[in-house]
Amino acid sequence: MGCLGCLAGPICTGLLLMISVWGIFFLGGVGGLFYNQSMGLMADLPPESDEEKRADWSERVPKIEQLYRDNGRNCLIAAAAYVVVFLYSAVRMFFIARN
């Protein structure tokens, strides 16, 4: 595995495997809830400016929906990063077990 092979021993690799599996499920679930526009996650949206708070509700709804979509996409991107970490750790664990 070259230089990347020396980065993680068996304990670190196992820990990376477990954390990446948890991250994939957690961030995938939160991303799905953001795409579903869950009201429980409205507090986790970026704050609106004072001008946006004074706007009519019909103008605010599309902006809030866009914020939900943006947060959902960001969560799914982070989950994809965890998939990459999982794949690296799985390959590394395979080579450790083979030796």
C-alpha positions in Angstrom: 0.0 0.0 0.0 3.0 2.3 -0.1 3.1 5.4 2.1 -0.6 5.2 2.9 -0.2 1.7 4.3 2.0 3.0 7.2 -0.6 5.5 8.4 -2.8 3.1 10.4 -2.2 0.0 12.5 -4.8 -2.6 13.2 -6.4 -0.8 16.2 -6.6 2.5 14.4 -7.9 0.9 11.3 -10.7 -0.9 13.3 -11.6 2.4 15.0 -11.7 4.1 11.6 -14.0 1.4 10.3 -16.4 1.7 13.2 -16.5 5.5 13.1 -17.0 5.6 9.4 -19.9 3.2 9.5 -21.5 5.3 12.2 -20.9 8.5 10.2 -22.4 7.0 7.0 -25.6 6.0 8.8 -25.9 9.1 10.9 -25.1 11.7 8.3 -27.1 9.8 5.7 -30.1 9.9 8.0 -29.7 13.5 8.9 -29.3 14.4 5.2 -32.5 12.5 4.5 -34.3 14.4 7.2 -33.1 17.7 5.8 -34.3 16.7 2.3 -37.7 15.8 4.0 -37.7 19.3 5.6 -38.1 18.0 9.1 -39.3 20.7 11.4 -37.1 19.4 14.2 -34.1 20.5 12.2 -35.2 24.0 11.5 -33.1 25.3 14.4 -30.0 23.8 12.6 -30.5 26.0 9.5 -28.3 29.0 9.1 -29.8 32.1 10.7 -31.8 34.5 8.6 -30.9 38.2 8.5 -33.1 40.8 10.0 -34.3 41.8 6.5 -35.3 38.3 5.7 -37.2 37.9 9.0 -39.3 41.0 8.2 -40.2 39.7 4.7 -43.5 38.2 3.9 -43.9 34.5 4.6 -44.5 33.7 1.0 -41.1 35.1 0.2 -39.4 33.3 3.1 -40.6 29.8 2.3 -38.6 29.3 -0.9 -35.4 30.5 0.9 -36.0 28.2 3.8 -36.6 25.3 1.5 -33.3 26.1 -0.3 -31.5 26.1 3.1 -33.0 22.7 3.8 -31.7 21.3 0.5 -28.3 22.9 1.0 -27.9 21.3 4.4 -29.2 18.0 3.1 -26.6 18.0 0.3 -23.8 19.0 2.7 -24.7 16.1 5.0 -24.7 13.6 2.1 -21.4 14.9 0.9 -19.9 14.3 4.4 -21.4 10.8 4.3 -19.7 10.2 1.0 -16.4 11.3 2.6 -17.1 8.7 5.3 -17.6 6.1 2.6 -14.1 6.9 1.2 -12.7 6.5 4.8 -14.5 3.2 5.2 -13.2 1.9 1.9 -9.6 2.8 2.8 -10.0 1.2 6.2 -11.6 -1.9 4.8 -8.8 -2.4 2.3 -6.2 -1.6 4.9 -7.8 -4.2 7.3 -7.8 -6.8 4.6 -4.1 -6.3 4.0 -3.4 -6.4 7.8 -5.4 -9.6 8.2 -3.6 -11.2 5.2 -0.2 -10.7 6.7 
